[in-house]
Amino acid sequence: MRWITKFRLRVRSLVQRNRVNRELDEELQDHLERQIEYHTARGMSREDAKVQATRDLGPIALRKEECRDARGLALIDSVRQDLTYALRALRKSPGFATVAILSLAIGIGANTTIFTLVNSVLLTPLPYPGAERLVVLREHKLDSPEPLNVHPLNYVQWRAQARSFEALALVQMPPLNVMGKGGAEQVSRMITTPEIFHVFGVRPALGREVTKDDGRPGRDHIVILGYGFWQHWFGGDPGVLGRQLPTPDGSLTIVGVAPPGFRIGLAEPEAFTPLDEHDAAATGSRSFESYGRLAAGVSLETAQAELTTLVAALRKVYPAVDGHMGVFVFGLHDFLVRDARPGLRLLMAVVAVVLAIACVNLAGLLLARGLARRGEFAVRVALGAGRGRLVRQLVIESLLLSLAGGAAGVAMAYGTTRALVTRTAFALADATTTPIHLDARVLLFTLVVSTATALAFGLLPAWQASHVDPQSVLRDETRRATGGRRQFRVREILVIAEVALAVVLLVGAGLLIRSLNNLGRVKLGFEPTGTLTMQLFLGVKRPEARIALLDQILDRVASVPGVQAAGTIQFLPLRGMNCGTGFWLEEQAARRDSSQTLATGCSLVSRGYFAAMGIPVLVGRAFDRQDRMESPRVVIVNEAFVRRYYRDGRAVGRRIVVQWSDEVPAEIVGVVGDVRHNGLTTDPSPTVFLLHAQAPGYITNLVVRTSANPLMQSGAIVRAIHEVDPTQGVSGVGLLEQDVEKVLARPRLQAGLVTSFAVIAVVLAVIGLYGLVAYVVRLRTHEIGIRLAVGATRERIFAELFASGVRLVVFGLVAGLVTAVALRSIASRFVFGITTTDPLTYVAAALTFLVMAFAAMVVPARRAAQVEPITALHLE
Amino acid sequence: MTKPSNLLQGTLDLLILRTIQLEPMHGWAIAQQIRLMSKEQLRVGQSALYPALHKLEQQGWIAAEWRVSEMNRRAKYYKLTAAGRKALKSETAEWERLSAAISMIVKPA
């Protein structure tokens, strides 16, 4: 209760200042009157009594001040005074204020921009209830940290035995062919076990979820529409339940609509259909994904530990499937942002350095300003201002600056964030679940940063300024050159620090640019220009039908004018999908011992694929139409395969047995060039190419090489496919070049941003350097005048001033290069094709900085050397 | 114009609290009352009285209200609050302890 009263009184003192003051007047006046009466009652004349009473009371103004002090009003009043004073001081030097606010705006704006990205990508939880309990399960080879997909056999066991999960779902994402108005269309689809809605804690917007019975054979002709799909395909018609969704081989009954925005990662599935898990477990492969919701109170570690134990047991139950496999449990959010995280961390560090430089710069400026204001401070100290009061005054000034800078920074960040988001969709999109925008957390961040900034650059100068000795300062003569000796040392150190930080960023930017350059020059192993890709789902048909269908499509597409070659592959390079299997060399093939297999990547392709991709056939031949189901089994391998498994370099004509749907000996008929299938920075791995016509697949990508503008051809190509089969769905028509662009997007964004920030850092550091040299010149103009008057040459003066700057630059440069080397491990994740101590980068960074720094120093040094002695002396 | 020392400051608080314990008073009356009760031994300088009153009010030990006094004049009356009553008790005890201690030292044995 008491603190409430206190608080109320304090607030009253604050809010009703005038009233409180009036009452104070009245009270003291009343006292005076009574005192007068008291004296007159004792026989004094009215006049004398008045004089006596006034004397008793003492100076009224002081009494009031004391009372106001007692009420705690004084602090507020003096802060108000400081604020007004600070505003006036800043208005009086608009140049300083502009430079200060602008550089703070850049520093804070950069931080806000990057924090906006970090906030949206890393800090904002997934938009599902209890999102922190969502996990993704992945299998992995025991000797590799690379997460692989899940085998349904294992999923069934996990779900049956693991106690750590409230729900566990198994999904796969094959597309669905749907009959639209203009022929078949391919839409994205999630085949799922019933748990999926429970796992994500969502309910259908309409109708029902997938149930356990839906997955049973014969019952699986139902579909739940994705919200977006329902909106654009059915116009959001609520009467859609019970209607049929036509597909090439019949139709599906619509039983529900998923809630809006329900998706895992980037894509919102357009349809959900039930997964027959018994069929999957029996015939499936390691090509499923599993998502779970942790049971209440169960940690990720507990779940991981339980599954690790479980999997160890399963290895004995399914030695063929689980022989060398383990399992990972990842937090879903962490898993989705795992690729974006390091880059964002790097950027966050970089902008922090930029801000640090801006702070150091401002500290330098404020020190100089403090020196110029020594007279003013000395007068205030002489008049009785306390040291604390002076420090407060200066900190309020810096707070004012940094809050103005922060406001400008937020405005700037608003613009840059929007620009970044539109320009860099590829680089960040797969990691974001919420739109990237400024929110309350970002604004709070900016406020904190601004305040911290103000303290960082404001305290040192404030402390320095508060240590003025009024006597010596007011004895005017010491105000000049010697007065700032110590402050000057501090400023030198600040400038050296600035230079060093800027050089570190410059080196970092150099490393990223060189790496990006190397990435752009990586030999992909295929020719991306002039090539069109699209996805085909051949549908659930008998193998012969799928072979025949693709044969016809390839023939028909090849006859479209302008098409040079056409072929298919199950997983396109650079899409983050691959497949691996084992094989036996002919010598070991007889026993089919699965513990003796060799590892290889595998790609299921059609004839025409290598020509369409521009992959060279180095030895032997490519697949052709003579290779059929009934003809001898053939495979093609890449160079890496030959290097690894055939020391003598001769592969063509030899036979291997690949672990695939059937294990038939196949002859290697050709060797093709290596392709960077798994990313630009990953070396090509041994790969065996199997032929669709001998081992038909379901999902595939058509690759078409054209002579004309490929996108102009796309319509004709899709029409050609529909001429073969109007029920064939086609989706994801795009250019092969876009795949390469996507892979380069993130390194490009990182290099671009780090370089921009490095440039800003260098500019700020150079401004700081310029400021210091100009300041030295101003301090020494008098001295220079004298020296010129007594015969010093201008060249000598120039050289001396210039050298004083060079000293700082060299110190800073060396410190920066040393720091960069010390921090090089940070960059190791981001460099490619060079080492983190790449000499060229370091030399280039050093030279770039030197040129800019010298340019900045020449100007003031020259100006000083051009001084007319007579004007310099007049300045006194 | 030096401010009263801490001891005096604290003592003045105690005197004020004690003075208005029985009935609310205005500032001038408090000063008079202290003077009279101490048989003219203690004179409270006005320089100390009002800041002390305002401080006590801010602390919540005393509360102020404007009342019409004898000659139809408005005056600011101070009275003890519940917290002030508690404080008076503990301050009195504190004072007795202190003065006893001091007299033990000052008086010859």
HADDOCK unambig.tbl for C-alpha pairs under 7 A between the chains (distance, minus, plus):
assign (segid A and resid 5 and name CA) (segid B and resid 60 and name CA) 6.67 0.50 0.50
assign (segid A and resid 6 and name CA) (segid B and resid 58 and name CA) 6.28 0.50 0.50
assign (segid A and resid 6 and name CA) (segid B and resid 59 and name CA) 6.27 0.50 0.50
assign (segid A and resid 6 and name CA) (segid B and resid 60 and name CA) 5.96 0.50 0.50
assign (segid A and resid 9 and name CA) (segid B and resid 58 and name CA) 6.31 0.50 0.50
assign (segid A and resid 27 and name CA) (segid B and resid 75 and name CA) 6.65 0.50 0.50
assign (segid A and resid 27 and name CA) (segid B and resid 76 and name CA) 6.34 0.50 0.50
assign (segid A and resid 30 and name CA) (segid B and resid 75 and name CA) 6.68 0.50 0.50
assign (segid A and resid 31 and name CA) (segid B and resid 27 and name CA) 6.95 0.50 0.50
assign (segid A and resid 31 and name CA) (segid B and resid 28 and name CA) 5.47 0.50 0.50
assign (segid A and resid 34 and name CA) (segid B and resid 28 and name CA) 7.00 0.50 0.50
assign (segid A and resid 57 and name CA) (segid B and resid 46 and name CA) 5.56 0.50 0.50
assign (segid A and resid 57 and name CA) (segid B and resid 47 and name CA) 6.70 0.50 0.50
assign (segid A and resid 63 and name CA) (segid B and resid 47 and name CA) 6.20 0.50 0.50
assign (segid A and resid 66 and name CA) (segid B and resid 51 and name CA) 5.59 0.50 0.50
assign (segid A and resid 67 and name CA) (segid B and resid 50 and name CA) 6.27 0.50 0.50
assign (segid A and resid 67 and name CA) (segid B and resid 51 and name CA) 4.29 0.50 0.50
assign (segid A and resid 67 and name CA) (segid B and resid 54 and name CA) 5.95 0.50 0.50
assign (segid A and resid 70 and name CA) (segid B and resid 51 and name CA) 5.63 0.50 0.50
assign (segid A and resid 70 and name CA) (segid B and resid 54 and name CA) 5.94 0.50 0.50
assign (segid A and resid 70 and name CA) (segid B and resid 55 and name CA) 4.79 0.50 0.50
assign (segid A and resid 71 and name CA) (segid B and resid 54 and name CA) 6.16 0.50 0.50
assign (segid A and resid 71 and name CA) (segid B and resid 55 and name CA) 5.92 0.50 0.50
assign (segid A and resid 71 and name CA) (segid B and resid 58 and name CA) 5.96 0.50 0.50
